[in-house]
């Protein structure tokens, strides 16, 4: 505010020096110039003192709020960046852990398959042995039946060769005699 009167004084001296005349010779013109200057200075003071500060204050508040928002957004972005960096760093460890776990699971699966295969093979061998034993028993029974049939057939052929009508009569007589000696 102290700047305004100093500017007025300088302006008047500059105007006075530019006219090049004596102030006493043109008093009426000088009064109008001073009135004109005071009106302009008052108008400028009113514009710069009353109207512009609220506008500048609003713009300053808008800029401050935009700066605060930008600062908050930047802080959030920095936080997300740090989280992403931490996740990325831990991602390699997680991948290594997954690989190790997958390798262990694969080995366990291979061992399980080996055990299952061995168990299945043992079951197949046992079933094969049981089937062979059953087939052997069946073959022995069949062989015994065949041997018995062959023996019966051979005996029948021997009996038919040796059985003559005289031998038959003798056998029947012996049978009848054995029946007669028995008590009923």
C-alpha beads as a LAMMPS data file, in Angstrom:
LAMMPS data file: protein, C-alpha beads

184 atoms
183 bonds

1 atom types
1 bond types

-500.0 500.0 xlo xhi
-500.0 500.0 ylo yhi
-500.0 500.0 zlo zhi

Masses

1 110.0

Atoms # bond

1 1 1 0.000 0.000 0.000
2 1 1 2.894 2.311 0.553
3 1 1 3.888 1.636 -3.011
4 1 1 0.792 3.334 -4.403
5 1 1 1.576 6.865 -3.109
6 1 1 5.165 6.546 -4.331
7 1 1 3.884 5.575 -7.769
8 1 1 1.515 8.559 -7.723
9 1 1 4.372 10.909 -6.911
10 1 1 6.531 9.525 -9.682
11 1 1 3.668 9.699 -12.170
12 1 1 2.980 13.315 -11.375
13 1 1 6.607 14.271 -11.730
14 1 1 6.813 12.441 -15.019
15 1 1 3.633 14.094 -16.303
16 1 1 4.778 17.478 -15.087
17 1 1 8.187 17.128 -16.686
18 1 1 6.670 15.987 -19.990
19 1 1 4.427 19.019 -20.272
20 1 1 7.388 21.245 -20.007
21 1 1 5.469 24.174 -18.798
22 1 1 4.921 25.943 -15.632
23 1 1 2.294 24.570 -13.307
24 1 1 1.129 28.024 -12.500
25 1 1 0.341 28.670 -16.170
26 1 1 -2.028 25.714 -16.541
27 1 1 -3.685 25.205 -13.185
28 1 1 -7.041 23.986 -14.447
29 1 1 -5.531 21.314 -16.695
30 1 1 -3.344 20.166 -13.888
31 1 1 -6.291 19.779 -11.503
32 1 1 -8.182 17.684 -14.064
33 1 1 -5.107 15.549 -14.579
34 1 1 -4.821 15.028 -10.856
35 1 1 -8.495 14.185 -10.551
36 1 1 -8.182 11.855 -13.483
37 1 1 -5.096 10.277 -11.922
38 1 1 -6.792 9.854 -8.527
39 1 1 -9.838 8.238 -10.179
40 1 1 -7.635 5.842 -12.155
41 1 1 -5.477 5.092 -9.122
42 1 1 -8.598 4.496 -6.996
43 1 1 -10.079 2.294 -9.684
44 1 1 -6.844 0.328 -9.949
45 1 1 -6.623 0.106 -6.176
46 1 1 -10.211 -1.115 -5.979
47 1 1 -9.645 -3.696 -8.773
48 1 1 -6.352 -4.945 -7.393
49 1 1 -7.344 -4.625 -3.749
50 1 1 -10.925 -5.829 -3.737
51 1 1 -11.719 -7.965 -6.793
52 1 1 -8.496 -9.776 -7.656
53 1 1 -7.421 -11.136 -4.213
54 1 1 -10.501 -13.393 -3.857
55 1 1 -9.976 -14.614 -7.417
56 1 1 -6.300 -15.224 -6.728
57 1 1 -7.218 -16.886 -3.424
58 1 1 -9.694 -19.227 -5.198
59 1 1 -7.127 -20.083 -7.845
60 1 1 -4.499 -20.599 -5.137
61 1 1 -6.868 -22.887 -3.199
62 1 1 -7.624 -24.839 -6.400
63 1 1 -3.929 -25.188 -7.118
64 1 1 -3.240 -26.226 -3.500
65 1 1 -6.030 -28.814 -3.562
66 1 1 -4.781 -30.122 -6.915
67 1 1 -1.272 -30.347 -5.453
68 1 1 -2.639 -32.185 -2.380
69 1 1 -4.590 -34.581 -4.582
70 1 1 -1.546 -35.141 -6.774
71 1 1 0.561 -35.736 -3.664
72 1 1 -1.989 -38.245 -2.350
73 1 1 -2.162 -39.977 -5.739
74 1 1 1.632 -40.058 -5.920
75 1 1 1.831 -41.502 -2.395
76 1 1 -0.723 -44.179 -3.326
77 1 1 1.184 -44.944 -6.528
78 1 1 4.435 -45.185 -4.547
79 1 1 2.739 -47.524 -2.065
80 1 1 1.414 -49.710 -4.899
81 1 1 4.841 -49.685 -6.514
82 1 1 6.437 -50.838 -3.254
83 1 1 3.799 -53.575 -2.889
84 1 1 4.410 -54.677 -6.463
85 1 1 8.168 -54.721 -5.863
86 1 1 7.690 -56.813 -2.715
87 1 1 5.357 -59.178 -4.558
88 1 1 7.797 -59.426 -7.448
89 1 1 10.639 -60.191 -5.073
90 1 1 8.572 -62.819 -3.310
91 1 1 7.308 -64.171 -6.638
92 1 1 10.700 -65.703 -7.423
93 1 1 10.700 -67.394 -4.015
94 1 1 7.140 -68.624 -4.560
95 1 1 8.062 -70.000 -8.004
96 1 1 11.068 -71.777 -6.492
97 1 1 8.848 -73.157 -3.712
98 1 1 6.259 -74.325 -6.281
99 1 1 8.980 -76.016 -8.315
100 1 1 10.355 -77.758 -5.234
101 1 1 6.872 -78.838 -4.167
102 1 1 6.050 -80.050 -7.698
103 1 1 9.323 -82.008 -7.815
104 1 1 8.553 -83.624 -4.426
105 1 1 5.018 -84.446 -5.536
106 1 1 6.318 -85.910 -8.805
107 1 1 8.780 -88.112 -6.908
108 1 1 6.039 -89.198 -4.524
109 1 1 3.758 -89.968 -7.484
110 1 1 6.519 -91.991 -9.166
111 1 1 7.072 -93.931 -5.943
112 1 1 3.325 -94.475 -5.541
113 1 1 3.102 -95.724 -9.132
114 1 1 6.062 -98.050 -8.558
115 1 1 4.437 -99.431 -5.419
116 1 1 1.101 -99.828 -7.171
117 1 1 2.776 -101.490 -10.166
118 1 1 4.702 -103.853 -7.877
119 1 1 1.530 -104.663 -5.947
120 1 1 -0.376 -105.256 -9.194
121 1 1 2.442 -107.463 -10.493
122 1 1 2.396 -109.470 -7.255
123 1 1 -1.368 -109.848 -7.543
124 1 1 -1.017 -110.972 -11.173
125 1 1 1.690 -113.491 -10.211
126 1 1 -0.449 -114.794 -7.345
127 1 1 -3.466 -115.046 -9.636
128 1 1 -1.328 -116.776 -12.260
129 1 1 -0.032 -119.266 -9.683
130 1 1 -3.563 -119.927 -8.454
131 1 1 -4.739 -120.405 -12.026
132 1 1 -1.830 -122.741 -12.761
133 1 1 -2.548 -124.738 -9.580
134 1 1 -6.219 -124.990 -10.524
135 1 1 -5.329 -126.041 -14.053
136 1 1 -2.867 -128.593 -12.650
137 1 1 -5.530 -130.032 -10.318
138 1 1 -8.005 -130.146 -13.184
139 1 1 -5.414 -131.823 -15.401
140 1 1 -4.617 -134.409 -12.677
141 1 1 -8.313 -135.167 -12.217
142 1 1 -8.752 -135.446 -15.942
143 1 1 -5.670 -137.657 -16.148
144 1 1 -7.011 -139.865 -13.321
145 1 1 -10.369 -140.120 -15.081
146 1 1 -8.630 -140.989 -18.331
147 1 1 -6.425 -143.556 -16.578
148 1 1 -9.458 -145.051 -14.868
149 1 1 -11.382 -145.160 -18.111
150 1 1 -8.424 -146.718 -19.903
151 1 1 -8.017 -149.250 -17.074
152 1 1 -11.718 -150.086 -17.208
153 1 1 -11.579 -150.345 -20.980
154 1 1 -8.482 -152.569 -20.806
155 1 1 -10.001 -154.679 -18.084
156 1 1 -13.178 -154.969 -20.109
157 1 1 -11.243 -156.044 -23.171
158 1 1 -9.223 -158.564 -21.103
159 1 1 -12.370 -159.889 -19.484
160 1 1 -14.072 -160.170 -22.854
161 1 1 -11.013 -162.007 -24.236
162 1 1 -10.685 -164.319 -21.254
163 1 1 -14.371 -164.851 -20.755
164 1 1 -15.356 -167.925 -22.565
165 1 1 -18.687 -169.706 -22.207
166 1 1 -17.059 -172.384 -20.006
167 1 1 -15.588 -169.724 -17.679
168 1 1 -18.967 -167.997 -17.496
169 1 1 -20.704 -171.252 -16.544
170 1 1 -18.109 -171.909 -13.878
171 1 1 -18.515 -168.415 -12.410
172 1 1 -22.272 -168.691 -12.306
173 1 1 -22.109 -172.114 -10.656
174 1 1 -19.684 -170.803 -8.016
175 1 1 -21.967 -167.842 -7.331
176 1 1 -25.026 -169.980 -6.995
177 1 1 -23.228 -172.348 -4.636
178 1 1 -22.077 -169.461 -2.494
179 1 1 -25.636 -168.278 -2.197
180 1 1 -26.900 -171.676 -1.153
181 1 1 -24.537 -171.891 1.797
182 1 1 -25.655 -168.545 3.253
183 1 1 -28.419 -168.096 5.628
184 1 1 -31.051 -165.691 4.475

Bonds

1 1 1 2
2 1 2 3
3 1 3 4
4 1 4 5
5 1 5 6
6 1 6 7
7 1 7 8
8 1 8 9
9 1 9 10
10 1 10 11
11 1 11 12
12 1 12 13
13 1 13 14
14 1 14 15
15 1 15 16
16 1 16 17
17 1 17 18
18 1 18 19
19 1 19 20
20 1 20 21
21 1 21 22
22 1 22 23
23 1 23 24
24 1 24 25
25 1 25 26
26 1 26 27
27 1 27 28
28 1 28 29
29 1 29 30
30 1 30 31
31 1 31 32
32 1 32 33
33 1 33 34
34 1 34 35
35 1 35 36
36 1 36 37
37 1 37 38
38 1 38 39
39 1 39 40
40 1 40 41
41 1 41 42
42 1 42 43
43 1 43 44
44 1 44 45
45 1 45 46
46 1 46 47
47 1 47 48
48 1 48 49
49 1 49 50
50 1 50 51
51 1 51 52
52 1 52 53
53 1 53 54
54 1 54 55
55 1 55 56
56 1 56 57
57 1 57 58
58 1 58 59
59 1 59 60
60 1 60 61
61 1 61 62
62 1 62 63
63 1 63 64
64 1 64 65
65 1 65 66
66 1 66 67
67 1 67 68
68 1 68 69
69 1 69 70
70 1 70 71
71 1 71 72
72 1 72 73
73 1 73 74
74 1 74 75
75 1 75 76
76 1 76 77
77 1 77 78
78 1 78 79
79 1 79 80
80 1 80 81
81 1 81 82
82 1 82 83
83 1 83 84
84 1 84 85
85 1 85 86
86 1 86 87
87 1 87 88
88 1 88 89
89 1 89 90
90 1 90 91
91 1 91 92
92 1 92 93
93 1 93 94
94 1 94 95
95 1 95 96
96 1 96 97
97 1 97 98
98 1 98 99
99 1 99 100
100 1 100 101
101 1 101 102
102 1 102 103
103 1 103 104
104 1 104 105
105 1 105 106
106 1 106 107
107 1 107 108
108 1 108 109
109 1 109 110
110 1 110 111
111 1 111 112
112 1 112 113
113 1 113 114
114 1 114 115
115 1 115 116
116 1 116 117
117 1 117 118
118 1 118 119
119 1 119 120
120 1 120 121
121 1 121 122
122 1 122 123
123 1 123 124
124 1 124 125
125 1 125 126
126 1 126 127
127 1 127 128
128 1 128 129
129 1 129 130
130 1 130 131
131 1 131 132
132 1 132 133
133 1 133 134
134 1 134 135
135 1 135 136
136 1 136 137
137 1 137 138
138 1 138 139
139 1 139 140
140 1 140 141
141 1 141 142
142 1 142 143
143 1 143 144
144 1 144 145
145 1 145 146
146 1 146 147
147 1 147 148
148 1 148 149
149 1 149 150
150 1 150 151
151 1 151 152
152 1 152 153
153 1 153 154
154 1 154 155
155 1 155 156
156 1 156 157
157 1 157 158
158 1 158 159
159 1 159 160
160 1 160 161
161 1 161 162
162 1 162 163
163 1 163 164
164 1 164 165
165 1 165 166
166 1 166 167
167 1 167 168
168 1 168 169
169 1 169 170
170 1 170 171
171 1 171 172
172 1 172 173
173 1 173 174
174 1 174 175
175 1 175 176
176 1 176 177
177 1 177 178
178 1 178 179
179 1 179 180
180 1 180 181
181 1 181 182
182 1 182 183
183 1 183 184
